[in-house]
Amino acid sequence: MQVEKENRMNQETISIAEAKRTFSELLGKVAYGKKRIVITKRGKPMALLSPSDEADSTTFQCKGWVNESDPFFSAVDQIVQERAVHRPRVLKEY
């Protein structure tokens, strides 16, 4: 319970747009300041940046194959398709 309370106190929530602009700074906060950063899209949590020493060591030891029917592949395909139609923003010169 105490660890959970400490994690919430050392946690920051930011939008995807802000994360893009300040990614290098965020990595510094996570790596050296031991912050946890929740990245949101339209107010919904999408990802969590956390110090590598918090990572579950078994994650790095995973071995094996993922079946082609795994939902992971359809999610990746959808992301790739959406990125293909993405039009980057262009700054207007005044």
C-alpha positions in Angstrom: 0.0 0.0 0.0 2.8 2.4 0.9 4.6 1.7 -2.5 1.4 2.5 -4.4 1.0 5.8 -2.5 4.6 6.7 -3.2 4.1 5.9 -6.9 1.1 8.2 -7.1 3.0 11.0 -5.5 5.9 10.6 -7.9 3.7 10.4 -10.9 2.9 13.0 -13.5 0.3 13.0 -16.2 0.8 14.7 -19.6 -0.8 14.7 -23.1 0.7 13.0 -26.1 1.4 16.5 -27.7 3.3 17.6 -24.6 5.2 14.3 -24.5 6.3 14.8 -28.1 7.6 18.3 -27.4 9.5 17.4 -24.2 10.4 13.7 -24.7 14.1 14.1 -23.8 13.2 16.1 -20.7 10.7 13.4 -19.7 13.3 10.7 -20.1 15.5 12.6 -17.7 12.7 12.9 -15.1 12.1 9.2 -15.4 15.7 8.0 -15.4 17.2 10.4 -12.8 14.3 11.8 -10.9 12.5 8.4 -10.7 9.3 9.9 -11.9 6.5 7.9 -13.5 4.9 9.7 -16.5 1.4 8.8 -17.6 0.8 9.8 -21.3 -2.8 10.5 -22.2 -4.8 11.0 -25.3 -7.9 13.0 -24.9 -7.7 12.4 -21.2 -7.4 8.6 -21.4 -4.2 7.0 -20.2 -2.3 5.5 -23.2 1.2 4.7 -21.9 3.4 4.8 -18.8 7.0 5.8 -18.7 8.7 4.4 -15.6 12.2 3.9 -14.4 13.9 0.8 -15.8 14.6 -0.6 -12.4 10.8 -0.9 -11.9 10.5 -3.1 -14.9 9.5 -6.7 -14.3 12.7 -8.7 -15.0 10.7 -11.5 -16.6 9.7 -9.1 -19.4 13.2 -9.0 -20.6 13.6 -12.8 -20.4 10.6 -13.6 -22.6 11.3 -16.1 -25.4 9.1 -17.8 -28.0 6.8 -17.2 -30.8 3.6 -15.3 -31.1 0.9 -16.9 -33.1 -0.2 -15.1 -36.3 -3.8 -15.0 -34.9 -2.6 -13.0 -31.9 -4.5 -9.6 -31.5 -1.1 -7.9 -31.3 -0.6 -8.2 -35.1 -4.0 -6.7 -36.0 -3.3 -3.8 -33.6 0.0 -3.1 -35.3 -1.6 -3.4 -38.7 -4.2 -0.9 -37.7 -1.6 1.6 -36.4 0.4 1.3 -39.6 -2.7 1.9 -41.7 -3.6 5.0 -39.7 -0.1 6.3 -39.9 -0.2 5.9 -43.7 -3.1 8.4 -43.9 -1.7 10.8 -41.3 -0.9 14.2 -42.6 1.8 16.0 -40.7 1.1 19.5 -39.4 2.9 22.3 -41.2 3.6 25.6 -39.6 2.3 28.5 -41.5 4.7 31.4 -42.0 3.3 34.8 -41.3 
